[in-house]
Amino acid sequence: MTKHDYCAANLANFCEGAIIEHKKSGTGKIINYSNLVEVMMKDIIPNYFNLPLGEDQQKRIEAITGVYSKGKGKRYREWEGDLERKNVLLDDPDIISSVDLYMKKGYEYLETISEKVL
């Protein structure tokens, strides 16, 4: 098993666990990380948790989510996206093959049931 297969298989296990638990419990929300903040503010907080979300609260959420989550204390820094750097990996045929083999089916299913931005 290649390192790419190993990684993809482990990530596929996380996806499968989420799918199983979501089907079993009938609760919770599946949210793509790239839409997390917007879905939380526009749907989850006001509709799922039934909490009003005013402009001040939205501004605080936006401010908090703009900070690097692992950068507490001396490691504090503004969050910087790394999507461009990661997209370079999509050109690697070994990675593509591993993702297709282990993750594609589960990821596509999760995308079909994920909460979308309203």
All heavy atoms as an XYZ file, in Angstrom:
950
protein
N       0.851     -1.168      0.000
C       0.000      0.000      0.000
C       0.905      1.242      0.000
O       1.787      1.367      0.830
C      -0.905     -0.015      1.243
C      -1.786      1.200      1.369
S      -2.903      1.157      2.801
C      -4.329      0.397      2.063
N       0.625      2.157     -0.900
C       1.421      3.381     -0.979
C       1.015      4.343      0.132
O      -0.049      4.198      0.752
C       1.234      4.085     -2.333
O      -0.099      4.620     -2.380
C       1.474      3.145     -3.509
N       1.838      5.350      0.362
C       1.492      6.354      1.377
C       0.221      7.108      0.983
O      -0.573      7.482      1.839
C       2.652      7.313      1.632
C       3.024      8.167      0.444
C       4.206      9.065      0.757
C       4.567      9.898     -0.462
N       5.716     10.762     -0.215
N       0.006      7.287     -0.318
C      -1.216      7.966     -0.771
C      -2.439      7.083     -0.537
O      -3.494      7.573     -0.110
C      -1.108      8.345     -2.247
C       0.034      9.243     -2.563
N       0.258     10.429     -1.904
C       1.031      9.131     -3.469
C       1.331     11.014     -2.387
N       1.828     10.244     -3.335
N      -2.297      5.778     -0.793
C      -3.390      4.852     -0.525
C      -3.715      4.827      0.970
O      -4.881      4.839      1.367
C      -3.039      3.435     -0.979
C      -3.088      3.242     -2.476
O      -3.645      4.103     -3.188
O      -2.570      2.209     -2.947
N      -2.672      4.767      1.786
C      -2.851      4.721      3.234
C      -3.606      5.955      3.727
O      -4.560      5.849      4.507
C      -1.480      4.612      3.908
C      -1.553      4.510      5.403
C      -1.837      3.297      6.027
C      -1.330      5.628      6.198
C      -1.907      3.203      7.405
C      -1.402      5.537      7.580
C      -1.687      4.321      8.181
O      -1.754      4.242      9.546
N      -3.191      7.111      3.276
C      -3.837      8.360      3.675
C      -5.288      8.396      3.201
O      -6.198      8.712      3.966
C      -3.055      9.544      3.122
S      -3.727     11.145      3.610
N      -5.516      8.072      1.937
C      -6.867      8.098      1.377
C      -7.764      7.078      2.078
O      -8.941      7.371      2.350
C      -6.831      7.837     -0.124
N      -7.238      5.911      2.401
C      -8.033      4.891      3.083
C      -8.423      5.364      4.481
O      -9.560      5.153      4.921
C      -7.257      3.575      3.156
N      -7.498      6.017      5.181
C      -7.818      6.542      6.516
C      -8.862      7.644      6.441
O      -9.803      7.681      7.245
C      -6.548      7.048      7.205
C      -5.809      5.920      7.873
O      -6.265      5.380      8.862
N      -4.686      5.544      7.313
N      -8.723      8.542      5.495
C      -9.722      9.600      5.336
C     -11.077      9.012      4.936
O     -12.123      9.491      5.370
C      -9.250     10.627      4.311
C      -8.062     11.482      4.762
C      -7.551     12.324      3.593
C      -8.425     12.347      5.936
N     -11.053      7.966      4.122
C     -12.296      7.302      3.730
C     -12.990      6.709      4.958
O     -14.229      6.719      5.041
C     -12.015      6.220      2.693
N     -12.211      6.208      5.910
C     -12.800      5.681      7.149
C     -13.511      6.771      7.937
O     -14.580      6.533      8.504
C     -11.730      5.012      8.020
C     -11.387      3.625      7.531
O     -12.210      2.942      6.944
N     -10.156      3.213      7.777
N     -12.934      7.965      7.976
C     -13.612      9.083      8.643
C     -14.925      9.407      7.935
O     -15.952      9.625      8.589
C     -12.728     10.334      8.657
C     -11.585     10.269      9.622
C     -10.296     10.457      9.176
C     -11.794     10.035     10.972
C      -9.227     10.411     10.055
C     -10.735      9.989     11.870
C      -9.442     10.176     11.403
N     -14.883      9.446      6.621
C     -16.106      9.726      5.851
C     -17.157      8.652      6.114
O     -18.327      8.965      6.349
C     -15.799      9.794      4.357
S     -14.813     11.215      3.856
N     -16.746      7.397      6.084
C     -17.680      6.293      6.295
C     -18.281      6.354      7.701
O     -19.476      6.126      7.880
C     -16.983      4.951      6.080
C     -17.906      3.757      6.161
C     -18.992      3.730      5.101
O     -18.800      4.318      4.014
O     -20.046      3.114      5.349
N     -17.463      6.691      8.679
C     -17.976      6.836     10.042
C     -19.021      7.933     10.139
O     -20.049      7.778     10.804
N     -18.783      9.038      9.476
C     -19.751     10.140      9.472
C     -21.048      9.715      8.785
O     -22.150     10.025      9.262
C     -19.156     11.364      8.777
N     -20.932      9.005      7.690
C     -22.118      8.542      6.950
C     -22.933      7.586      7.814
O     -24.160      7.726      7.937
C     -21.699      7.876      5.621
C     -21.131      8.929      4.665
C     -22.873      7.128      5.001
C     -20.409      8.344      3.461
N     -22.266      6.614      8.419
C     -22.961      5.623      9.259
C     -23.674      6.311     10.421
O     -24.844      6.047     10.693
C     -21.971      4.553      9.763
C     -21.527      3.663      8.601
C     -22.584      3.720     10.891
C     -20.354      2.757      8.926
N     -22.967      7.183     11.120
C     -23.560      7.858     12.275
C     -24.722      8.762     11.855
O     -25.753      8.815     12.535
C     -22.513      8.667     13.031
C     -23.023      9.311     14.288
C     -23.612      8.336     15.296
O     -23.146      7.187     15.375
O     -24.559      8.728     16.005
N     -24.566      9.456     10.740
C     -25.639     10.333     10.268
C     -26.885      9.524      9.925
O     -28.002      9.907     10.286
C     -25.162     11.130      9.053
C     -26.123     12.173      8.612
N     -27.018     11.978      7.588
C     -26.342     13.432      9.072
C     -27.744     13.066      7.430
N     -27.357     13.956      8.310
N     -26.698      8.394      9.260
C     -27.844      7.536      8.919
C     -28.480      6.937     10.163
O     -29.702      6.869     10.279
C     -27.400      6.417      7.969
C     -27.133      6.871      6.561
C     -26.696      5.692      5.692
C     -26.472      6.107      4.260
N     -26.027      4.973      3.421
N     -27.647      6.503     11.096
C     -28.143      5.844     12.308
C     -28.895      6.815     13.212
O     -29.968      6.505     13.717
C     -26.965      5.217     13.056
C     -27.354      4.438     14.296
C     -26.171      3.690     14.876
C     -25.281      4.654     15.617
N     -24.199      3.975     16.360
N     -28.332      7.989     13.406
C     -28.919      8.934     14.365
C     -30.043      9.776     13.769
O     -30.949     10.190     14.477
C     -27.841      9.863     14.914
O     -27.402     10.762     13.914
N     -29.942     10.041     12.479
C     -30.928     10.922     11.852
C     -30.807     12.357     12.315
O     -31.691     13.171     12.082
N     -29.720     12.671     12.999
C     -29.509     14.025     13.487
C     -28.192     14.558     12.941
O     -27.445     13.863     12.290
C     -29.460     14.065     15.031
O     -28.348     13.274     15.470
C     -30.741     13.545     15.638
N     -27.938     15.789     13.266
C     -26.686     16.399     12.835
C     -26.785     16.952     11.421
O     -27.777     16.742     10.719
N     -25.763     17.662     11.056
C     -25.704     18.282      9.737
C     -24.355     17.967      9.115
O     -23.325     18.044      9.775
C     -25.846     19.804      9.843
C     -27.144     20.280     10.465
C     -28.264     20.226      9.477
C     -29.516     20.863     10.062
N     -30.575     20.951      9.096
N     -24.364     17.644      7.862
C     -23.136     17.433      7.100
C     -22.839     18.748      6.390
O     -23.671     19.256      5.636
C     -23.299     16.291      6.066
C     -23.737     14.990      6.749
C     -22.033     16.126      5.263
C     -22.737     14.398      7.702
N     -21.655     19.303      6.662
C     -21.292     20.595      6.083
C     -19.898     20.496      5.484
O     -18.962     20.083      6.157
C     -21.291     21.711      7.156
C     -22.637     21.764      7.876
C     -20.948     23.055      6.526
C     -22.628     22.662      9.099
N     -19.765     20.893      4.236
C     -18.452     20.969      3.612
C     -17.687     22.111      4.282
O     -18.199     23.219      4.443
C     -18.581     21.216      2.116
C     -17.254     21.157      1.393
O     -16.275     21.791      1.797
N     -17.215     20.400      0.324
N     -16.456     21.831      4.654
C     -15.642     22.818      5.371
C     -15.559     24.150      4.624
O     -15.541     25.204      5.243
C     -14.237     22.241      5.598
C     -13.330     23.136      6.385
C     -13.437     23.205      7.769
C     -12.365     23.916      5.759
C     -12.612     24.028      8.511
C     -11.533     24.743      6.494
C     -11.657     24.792      7.861
O     -10.838     25.613      8.588
N     -15.545     24.097      3.308
C     -15.419     25.338      2.530
C     -16.641     26.238      2.685
O     -16.569     27.432      2.405
C     -15.174     25.025      1.051
O     -16.283     24.356      0.489
N     -17.768     25.700      3.148
C     -18.997     26.480      3.353
C     -19.343     26.650      4.831
O     -20.404     27.181      5.152
C     -20.183     25.781      2.680
C     -20.015     25.636      1.203
O     -19.442     26.485      0.548
N     -20.483     24.524      0.664
N     -18.487     26.205      5.710
C     -18.826     26.096      7.128
C     -19.322     27.396      7.750
O     -20.395     27.433      8.347
C     -17.617     25.569      7.913
C     -17.828     25.389      9.407
C     -18.934     24.378      9.684
C     -16.533     24.953     10.061
N     -18.573     28.460      7.617
C     -18.938     29.711      8.297
C     -20.262     30.245      7.771
O     -21.156     30.606      8.549
C     -17.817     30.763      8.146
C     -18.241     32.092      8.738
C     -16.535     30.264      8.798
N     -20.415     30.277      6.472
C     -21.642     30.824      5.891
C     -22.857     29.974      6.247
O     -23.907     30.501      6.608
C     -21.489     30.950      4.377
C     -22.560     31.811      3.761
C     -22.236     32.191      2.324
O     -21.218     31.760      1.776
O     -23.046     32.935      1.760
N     -22.728     28.647      6.181
C     -23.846     27.768      6.534
C     -24.181     27.906      8.020
O     -25.349     27.940      8.400
C     -23.538     26.305      6.165
C     -24.589     25.362      6.726
C     -23.456     26.136      4.649
N     -23.163     28.006      8.860
C     -23.413     28.185     10.295
C     -24.221     29.459     10.564
O     -25.185     29.433     11.322
C     -22.086     28.237     11.072
C     -21.376     26.912     11.176
S     -22.262     25.656     12.101
C     -22.283     26.367     13.733
N     -23.814     30.555      9.919
C     -24.489     31.834     10.193
C     -25.864     31.927      9.549
O     -26.785     32.491     10.128
C     -23.609     32.993      9.732
C     -22.390     33.181     10.598
S     -21.522     34.744     10.359
C     -21.153     34.754      8.621
N     -26.017     31.391      8.360
C     -27.276     31.561      7.641
C     -28.300     30.471      7.913
O     -29.483     30.674      7.660
C     -27.010     31.650      6.137
C     -26.291     32.921      5.744
C     -26.163     33.039      4.251
C     -25.512     34.375      3.881
N     -25.401     34.528      2.434
N     -27.845     29.305      8.405
C     -28.793     28.214      8.587
C     -28.696     27.544      9.957
O     -29.667     27.506     10.698
C     -28.602     27.164      7.493
C     -29.609     26.035      7.587
O     -30.762     26.270      7.996
O     -29.249     24.888      7.254
N     -27.538     27.033     10.309
C     -27.424     26.202     11.501
C     -27.769     26.957     12.783
O     -28.611     26.495     13.570
C     -25.998     25.600     11.613
C     -25.619     24.832     10.341
C     -25.880     24.727     12.862
C     -26.514     23.679      9.999
N     -27.131     28.089     13.027
C     -27.379     28.815     14.272
C     -28.824     29.304     14.355
O     -29.516     29.024     15.347
C     -26.365     29.968     14.455
C     -24.954     29.381     14.655
C     -26.752     30.860     15.630
C     -23.836     30.395     14.629
N     -29.350     29.983     13.323
C     -30.734     30.474     13.470
C     -31.805     29.397     13.318
O     -32.849     29.482     13.977
C     -30.863     31.526     12.364
C     -29.830     31.178     11.361
C     -28.721     30.508     12.112
N     -31.594     28.389     12.497
C     -32.660     27.423     12.223
C     -32.523     26.112     12.997
O     -33.505     25.583     13.502
C     -32.729     27.128     10.726
C     -33.027     28.378      9.925
O     -33.812     29.231     10.333
N     -32.378     28.524      8.787
N     -31.319     25.568     13.075
C     -31.112     24.291     13.764
C     -31.097     24.487     15.278
O     -31.688     23.728     16.019
C     -29.813     23.651     13.270
C     -29.604     22.229     13.695
C     -30.350     21.199     13.137
C     -28.648     21.906     14.648
C     -30.146     19.881     13.513
C     -28.434     20.597     15.027
C     -29.183     19.585     14.460
O     -28.979     18.284     14.840
N     -30.379     25.517     15.732
C     -30.314     25.811     17.162
C     -31.361     26.814     17.616
O     -31.489     27.090     18.808
C     -28.921     26.314     17.548
C     -27.847     25.278     17.421
C     -26.812     25.447     16.513
C     -27.865     24.130     18.184
C     -25.815     24.498     16.390
C     -26.875     23.169     18.066
C     -25.853     23.357     17.171
N     -32.102     27.380     16.676
C     -33.150     28.366     16.969
C     -32.641     29.529     17.808
O     -33.288     29.958     18.762
C     -34.349     27.695     17.656
C     -35.026     26.712     16.752
O     -35.252     26.976     15.583
N     -35.327     25.536     17.289
N     -31.469     30.044     17.439
C     -30.888     31.188     18.138
C     -30.837     32.378     17.199
O     -30.402     32.254     16.055
C     -29.468     30.859     18.610
C     -29.339     29.745     19.638
C     -27.882     29.381     19.838
C     -29.980     30.178     20.949
N     -31.280     33.529     17.676
C     -31.175     34.718     16.823
C     -29.696     35.068     16.622
O     -28.881     34.898     17.526
C     -31.897     35.800     17.621
C     -31.879     35.318     19.027
C     -31.843     33.822     18.984
N     -29.386     35.534     15.451
C     -28.005     35.892     15.139
C     -28.010     37.292     14.552
O     -28.333     37.492     13.381
C     -27.417     34.884     14.147
C     -25.924     34.958     13.899
C     -25.157     34.699     15.186
C     -25.510     33.953     12.847
N     -27.659     38.250     15.383
C     -27.641     39.638     14.956
C     -26.360     39.994     14.225
O     -25.431     39.193     14.108
N     -26.316     41.219     13.770
C     -25.157     41.696     13.016
C     -23.883     41.663     13.848
O     -22.814     41.296     13.346
C     -25.426     43.117     12.504
C     -24.387     43.604     11.516
C     -24.755     44.950     10.918
O     -25.959     45.196     10.680
O     -23.837     45.744     10.711
N     -23.982     42.023     15.131
C     -22.805     41.999     16.004
C     -22.257     40.574     16.154
O     -21.042     40.355     16.088
C     -23.124     42.559     17.389
C     -23.311     44.060     17.384
O     -22.877     44.717     16.410
O     -23.890     44.585     18.358
N     -23.148     39.605     16.340
C     -22.714     38.221     16.468
C     -22.074     37.730     15.171
O     -21.067     37.020     15.202
C     -23.886     37.307     16.851
C     -24.371     37.492     18.263
C     -25.488     38.526     18.343
O     -25.907     39.122     17.357
N     -25.975     38.744     19.562
N     -22.658     38.105     14.034
C     -22.078     37.704     12.754
C     -20.676     38.275     12.582
O     -19.760     37.574     12.132
C     -22.975     38.143     11.598
C     -24.246     37.333     11.490
C     -25.076     37.729     10.281
O     -24.586     38.336      9.344
N     -26.341     37.362     10.308
N     -20.487     39.523     12.971
C     -19.164     40.148     12.867
C     -18.148     39.433     13.762
O     -16.998     39.242     13.375
C     -19.241     41.627     13.210
C     -19.891     42.459     12.121
C     -19.964     43.921     12.511
C     -20.661     44.724     11.410
N     -20.808     46.134     11.769
N     -18.586     39.029     14.958
C     -17.674     38.311     15.857
C     -17.301     36.951     15.276
O     -16.142     36.544     15.337
C     -18.296     38.154     17.231
C     -18.242     39.434     18.050
C     -18.512     39.169     19.500
N     -19.795     38.501     19.688
C     -20.806     38.976     20.400
N     -20.681     40.121     21.021
N     -21.920     38.313     20.513
N     -18.274     36.256     14.711
C     -17.990     34.957     14.088
C     -17.004     35.138     12.940
O     -16.038     34.381     12.814
C     -19.291     34.279     13.599
C     -20.118     33.821     14.804
C     -18.977     33.092     12.686
C     -21.509     33.351     14.454
N     -17.242     36.138     12.106
C     -16.330     36.388     10.985
C     -14.932     36.733     11.478
O     -13.936     36.295     10.902
C     -16.883     37.496     10.096
C     -18.104     37.055      9.316
C     -18.834     38.202      8.635
O     -18.502     39.378      8.880
O     -19.760     37.909      7.857
N     -14.830     37.491     12.560
C     -13.518     37.857     13.102
C     -12.802     36.626     13.665
O     -11.612     36.422     13.417
C     -13.670     38.915     14.189
N     -13.529     35.799     14.377
C     -12.930     34.606     14.985
C     -12.493     33.618     13.914
O     -11.419     33.026     14.007
C     -13.914     33.943     15.967
C     -14.096     34.827     17.194
C     -13.455     32.548     16.367
C     -15.257     34.429     18.069
N     -13.302     33.438     12.898
C     -12.960     32.457     11.868
C     -11.868     32.956     10.938
O     -11.349     32.188     10.140
C     -14.195     32.048     11.041
O     -14.776     33.220     10.444
C     -15.219     31.335     11.914
N     -11.485     34.203     11.066
C     -10.382     34.735     10.269
C      -9.039     34.606     10.958
O      -8.035     35.092     10.467
N      -9.011     33.889     12.095
C      -7.776     33.698     12.853
C      -7.379     32.230     12.751
O      -8.218     31.337     12.859
C      -7.987     34.097     14.337
C      -6.756     33.792     15.162
C      -8.352     35.572     14.430
N      -6.109     31.985     12.570
C      -5.571     30.626     12.477
C      -5.905     29.870     13.757
O      -5.527     30.278     14.851
C      -4.066     30.714     12.252
C      -3.359     29.398     12.114
C      -3.688     28.510     11.094
C      -2.340     29.043     12.979
C      -3.027     27.313     10.958
C      -1.666     27.847     12.845
C      -2.021     26.978     11.836
O      -1.365     25.791     11.697
N      -6.604     28.750     13.649
C      -7.138     28.050     14.814
C      -6.062     27.475     15.730
O      -6.291     27.295     16.915
C      -8.068     26.926     14.365
O      -7.360     25.968     13.611
N      -4.901     27.174     15.206
C      -3.838     26.591     16.029
C      -2.849     27.651     16.477
O      -1.821     27.338     17.052
C      -3.116     25.502     15.248
C      -4.030     24.345     14.891
C      -3.315     23.337     14.044
C      -4.301     22.273     13.569
N      -3.726     21.422     12.568
N      -3.160     28.913     16.225
C      -2.213     29.981     16.512
C      -2.499     30.728     17.793
O      -2.653     31.933     17.775
N      -2.581     30.034     18.894
C      -2.834     30.687     20.171
C      -1.519     31.157     20.780
O      -0.466     30.603     20.532
C      -3.550     29.734     21.111
C      -4.935     29.357     20.623
C      -5.625     28.421     21.566
C      -6.996     28.087     20.993
N      -7.693     27.093     21.751
N      -1.609     32.172     21.608
C      -0.427     32.660     22.309
C       0.616     33.208     21.355
O       0.323     34.033     20.498
N       1.830     32.723     21.497
C       2.939     33.219     20.687
C       2.814     32.820     19.218
O       3.477     33.394     18.362
C       4.265     32.699     21.240
C       4.599     33.268     22.592
C       5.917     32.732     23.103
C       6.200     33.304     24.481
N       7.440     32.782     25.034
N       2.003     31.808     18.943
C       1.843     31.350     17.555
C       0.706     32.062     16.831
O       0.368     31.704     15.714
C       1.592     29.844     17.526
C       2.748     29.054     18.093
C       2.593     27.571     17.948
N       1.253     27.101     18.202
C       0.838     25.872     17.957
N       1.650     24.990     17.464
N      -0.388     25.503     18.217
N       0.091     33.074     17.444
C      -1.035     33.789     16.833
C      -0.651     34.326     15.458
O       0.418     34.877     15.267
C      -1.485     34.955     17.710
C      -2.536     35.802     17.032
C      -3.866     35.418     17.053
C      -2.186     36.941     16.321
C      -4.834     36.167     16.411
C      -3.149     37.699     15.674
C      -4.465     37.307     15.718
O      -5.416     38.045     15.061
N      -1.539     34.135     14.519
C      -1.387     34.745     13.200
C      -2.741     34.718     12.507
O      -3.622     33.946     12.846
C      -0.328     34.050     12.363
C      -0.693     32.643     11.902
C       0.426     32.101     11.012
N      -0.012     30.991     10.231
C       0.452     29.753     10.362
N       1.368     29.482     11.252
N       0.008     28.797      9.602
N      -2.900     35.612     11.556
C      -4.126     35.628     10.760
C      -4.193     34.350      9.924
O      -3.178     33.827      9.481
C      -4.150     36.848      9.833
C      -4.277     38.164     10.559
C      -5.592     38.332     11.280
O      -6.649     38.002     10.704
O      -5.568     38.773     12.437
N      -5.409     33.863      9.718
C      -5.597     32.670      8.912
C      -5.272     32.978      7.464
O      -5.643     34.007      6.925
C      -7.042     32.180      9.029
C      -7.285     30.922      8.275
C      -7.045     29.648      8.699
C      -7.814     30.797      6.954
N      -7.377     28.742      7.740
C      -7.856     29.428      6.643
C      -8.240     31.707      6.000
C      -8.320     28.947      5.432
C      -8.701     31.226      4.788
C      -8.745     29.860      4.520
N      -4.546     32.066      6.830
C      -4.226     32.194      5.407
C      -4.642     30.904      4.720
O      -4.268     29.816      5.151
C      -2.721     32.390      5.212
C      -2.184     33.666      5.809
C      -0.668     33.759      5.691
O      -0.091     32.987      4.907
O      -0.091     34.596      6.377
N      -5.418     31.033      3.664
C      -5.822     29.853      2.921
C      -4.637     29.195      2.228
O      -3.691     29.863      1.835
N      -4.697     27.887      2.112
C      -3.626     27.170      1.431
C      -4.162     26.316      0.288
O      -3.525     25.369     -0.142
C      -2.839     26.311      2.419
C      -3.704     25.279      3.139
O      -4.934     25.272      2.943
O      -3.136     24.483      3.896
N      -5.332     26.690     -0.195
C      -5.973     25.921     -1.250
C      -5.133     25.877     -2.529
O      -5.032     24.834     -3.163
C      -7.362     26.486     -1.550
C      -8.260     25.658     -2.459
C      -8.460     24.256     -1.901
C      -9.591     26.344     -2.634
N      -4.529     26.986     -2.879
C      -3.716     27.005     -4.098
C      -2.552     26.021     -3.994
O      -2.256     25.295     -4.937
C      -3.197     28.416     -4.375
C      -4.281     29.375     -4.805
C      -3.779     30.798     -4.977
O      -2.549     31.018     -4.949
O      -4.617     31.691     -5.135
N      -1.899     25.995     -2.840
C      -0.783     25.070     -2.641
C      -1.270     23.621     -2.703
O      -0.632     22.762     -3.312
C      -0.122     25.334     -1.288
C       1.066     24.432     -0.996
C       1.690     24.722      0.356
N       0.787     24.572      1.470
C       0.471     23.402      2.047
N       0.990     22.291      1.595
N      -0.355     23.364      3.069
N      -2.418     23.358     -2.106
C      -2.950     22.002     -2.103
C      -3.459     21.578     -3.479
O      -3.400     20.401     -3.820
C      -4.056     21.871     -1.058
C      -3.527     21.931      0.352
C      -4.641     21.856      1.367
C      -4.096     21.922      2.773
N      -5.172     21.965      3.764
N      -3.973     22.527     -4.258
C      -4.477     22.185     -5.581
C      -3.384     21.663     -6.504
O      -3.667     20.924     -7.445
C      -5.192     23.371     -6.218
C      -6.616     23.507     -5.709
O      -7.195     22.573     -5.183
N      -7.182     24.686     -5.858
N      -2.143     22.034     -6.247
C      -1.020     21.513     -7.029
C      -0.965     19.991     -6.896
O      -0.615     19.287     -7.847
C       0.308     22.161     -6.568
C       1.506     21.484     -7.192
C       0.301     23.645     -6.883
N      -1.346     19.474     -5.735
C      -1.340     18.033     -5.510
C      -2.331     17.301     -6.404
O      -2.185     16.109     -6.656
C      -1.645     17.728     -4.039
C      -0.670     18.315     -3.021
C      -1.181     18.066     -1.607
C       0.723     17.754     -3.204
N      -3.334     18.012     -6.880
C      -4.344     17.385     -7.731
C      -3.792     16.960     -9.086
O      -4.456     16.242     -9.826
C      -5.541     18.325     -7.918
C      -6.311     18.647     -6.648
C      -7.403     19.663     -6.941
C      -6.899     17.397     -6.024
N      -2.606     17.419     -9.403
C      -1.967     17.026    -10.664
C      -1.174     15.732    -10.521
O      -0.660     15.219    -11.515
C      -1.037     18.141    -11.161
C      -1.798     19.384    -11.580
O      -2.964     19.247    -12.020
O      -1.230     20.480    -11.470
N      -1.064     15.205     -9.310
C      -0.297     13.989     -9.069
C      -1.174     12.767     -9.361
O      -2.151     12.513     -8.662
C       0.176     13.967     -7.610
C       1.086     12.796     -7.306
O       0.862     11.693     -7.848
O       2.022     12.988     -6.515
N      -0.845     11.992    -10.393
C      -1.694     10.852    -10.763
C      -1.799      9.799     -9.664
O      -2.823      9.114     -9.557
C      -1.028     10.285    -12.015
C       0.336     10.875    -12.064
C       0.302     12.140    -11.274
N      -0.771      9.658     -8.829
C      -0.837      8.686     -7.732
C      -1.861      9.112     -6.686
O      -2.597      8.283     -6.151
C       0.539      8.522     -7.073
C       1.553      7.869     -8.000
O       1.132      7.114     -8.908
O       2.755      8.128     -7.832
N      -1.904     10.405     -6.401
C      -2.887     10.916     -5.436
C      -4.292     10.774     -6.005
O      -5.214     10.320     -5.318
C      -2.579     12.377     -5.057
C      -1.270     12.445     -4.261
C      -3.733     12.993     -4.254
C      -0.810     13.846     -3.951
N      -4.460     11.135     -7.252
C      -5.772     11.027     -7.899
C      -6.254      9.580     -7.876
O      -7.411      9.296     -7.551
C      -5.718     11.567     -9.344
C      -5.471     13.081     -9.317
C      -7.003     11.237    -10.099
C      -5.119     13.671    -10.658
N      -5.367      8.660     -8.186
C      -5.722      7.241     -8.189
C      -6.148      6.773     -6.793
O      -7.149      6.059     -6.642
C      -4.526      6.424     -8.683
O      -4.804      5.052     -8.605
N      -5.409      7.174     -5.771
C      -5.740      6.774     -4.399
C      -7.078      7.356     -3.952
O      -7.895      6.666     -3.336
C      -4.633      7.226     -3.442
O      -3.419      6.585     -3.748
N      -7.292      8.628     -4.256
C      -8.560      9.274     -3.886
C      -9.723      8.604     -4.603
O     -10.757      8.312     -3.991
C      -8.501     10.786     -4.193
C      -9.881     11.411     -4.096
C      -7.531     11.476     -3.248
N      -9.556      8.346     -5.888
C     -10.625      7.684     -6.648
C     -10.934      6.297     -6.083
O     -12.088      5.905     -5.972
C     -10.257      7.572     -8.124
C     -10.384      8.874     -8.870
O     -10.982      9.836     -8.330
O      -9.876      8.963    -10.007
N      -9.893      5.575     -5.717
C     -10.067      4.209     -5.230
C     -10.741      4.168     -3.857
O     -11.658      3.372     -3.630
C      -8.705      3.497     -5.164
C      -8.704      2.074     -4.625
C      -9.531      1.153     -5.538
C      -7.269      1.557     -4.518
N     -10.322      5.024     -2.952
C     -10.786      4.925     -1.567
C     -11.831      5.948     -1.147
O     -12.674      5.657     -0.307
C      -9.591      5.035     -0.606
C      -8.649      3.871     -0.701
C      -7.467      3.974     -1.421
C      -8.937      2.667     -0.074
C      -6.595      2.901     -1.511
C      -8.076      1.594     -0.160
C      -6.906      1.718     -0.883
O      -6.056      0.649     -0.971
N     -11.767      7.143     -1.674
C     -12.576      8.230     -1.120
C     -13.718      8.736     -1.988
O     -14.655      9.327     -1.472
C     -11.673      9.430     -0.806
C     -10.688      9.184      0.295
S      -9.810     10.681      0.691
C     -11.154     11.700      1.275
N     -13.622      8.555     -3.259
C     -14.550      9.216     -4.181
C     -16.018      8.931     -3.854
O     -16.824      9.854     -3.750
C     -14.231      8.821     -5.617
C     -15.016      9.593     -6.641
C     -14.559      9.262     -8.044
C     -15.291     10.127     -9.039
N     -14.792      9.931    -10.394
N     -16.356      7.677     -3.678
C     -17.758      7.309     -3.445
C     -18.298      7.952     -2.161
O     -19.381      8.551     -2.167
C     -17.884      5.792     -3.383
C     -19.286      5.299     -3.225
C     -19.328      3.779     -3.207
C     -20.732      3.277     -2.975
N     -20.772      1.810     -2.861
N     -17.554      7.839     -1.070
C     -18.008      8.411      0.193
C     -18.092      9.925      0.149
O     -19.053     10.519      0.638
N     -17.073     10.563     -0.449
C     -17.078     12.019     -0.542
C     -18.255     12.506     -1.381
O     -18.947     13.449     -0.994
C     -15.766     12.523     -1.137
C     -15.743     14.020     -1.295
C     -15.470     14.838     -0.223
C     -16.049     14.623     -2.521
C     -15.464     16.223     -0.345
C     -16.051     15.997     -2.658
C     -15.762     16.791     -1.573
O     -15.778     18.156     -1.710
N     -18.493     11.859     -2.498
C     -19.611     12.267     -3.356
C     -20.941     12.105     -2.630
O     -21.825     12.948     -2.756
C     -19.590     11.492     -4.669
C     -18.474     11.951     -5.594
C     -18.371     11.154     -6.883
O     -19.011     10.080     -6.994
O     -17.625     11.606     -7.769
N     -21.080     11.041     -1.847
C     -22.312     10.871     -1.084
C     -22.455     11.987     -0.052
O     -23.533     12.573      0.092
C     -22.352      9.501     -0.397
C     -23.570      9.355      0.471
C     -24.817      9.113     -0.102
C     -23.493      9.501      1.849
C     -25.959      9.016      0.686
C     -24.616      9.404      2.645
C     -25.846      9.163      2.053
O     -26.981      9.073      2.841
N     -21.382     12.267      0.681
C     -21.440     13.344      1.672
C     -21.807     14.677      1.020
O     -22.566     15.461      1.587
C     -20.109     13.464      2.416
C     -19.818     12.356      3.416
C     -18.379     12.442      3.904
C     -20.789     12.400      4.577
N     -21.290     14.927     -0.157
C     -21.632     16.169     -0.856
C     -23.112     16.228     -1.208
O     -23.715     17.286     -1.171
C     -20.785     16.327     -2.122
C     -19.421     16.928     -1.867
C     -19.503     18.334     -1.318
O     -19.966     19.252     -2.017
O     -19.109     18.523     -0.152
N     -23.714     15.093     -1.542
C     -25.142     15.103     -1.898
C     -26.033     15.410     -0.701
O     -27.130     15.934     -0.872
C     -25.606     13.764     -2.531
O     -25.508     12.720     -1.560
C     -24.820     13.433     -3.770
N     -25.568     15.073      0.520
C     -26.399     15.318      1.699
C     -25.931     16.520      2.508
O     -26.534     16.840      3.528
C     -26.468     14.075      2.607
C     -25.094     13.695      3.174
C     -27.112     12.910      1.879
C     -25.136     12.633      4.243
N     -24.877     17.196      2.067
C     -24.355     18.328      2.840
C     -25.257     19.531      2.727
O     -25.976     19.721      1.745
C     -22.936     18.681      2.406
O     -22.937     19.272      1.124
N     -25.205     20.339      3.784
C     -25.976     21.570      3.821
C     -25.373     22.555      2.843
O     -24.164     22.736      2.784
C     -25.959     22.157      5.231
C     -26.579     21.262      6.275
C     -28.058     21.020      6.040
O     -28.784     21.984      5.771
O     -28.486     19.874      6.154
N     -26.213     23.179      2.081
C     -25.769     24.159      1.087
C     -26.064     25.561      1.590
O     -26.934     25.783      2.420
C     -26.484     23.940     -0.259
C     -26.363     22.524     -0.802
C     -24.937     22.109     -1.062
C     -24.878     20.727     -1.640
N     -23.692     20.010     -1.394
N     -25.339     26.500      1.078
C     -25.567     27.909      1.415
C     -26.907     28.315      0.845
O     -27.197     28.070     -0.320
C     -24.430     28.798      0.861
C     -24.701     30.247      1.192
C     -23.094     28.339      1.418
N     -27.721     28.916      1.675
C     -29.078     29.306      1.254
C     -29.061     30.539      0.397
O     -28.272     31.397      0.495
C     -29.951     29.551      2.479
C     -30.058     28.357      3.429
C     -30.813     28.754      4.688
C     -30.752     27.200      2.756
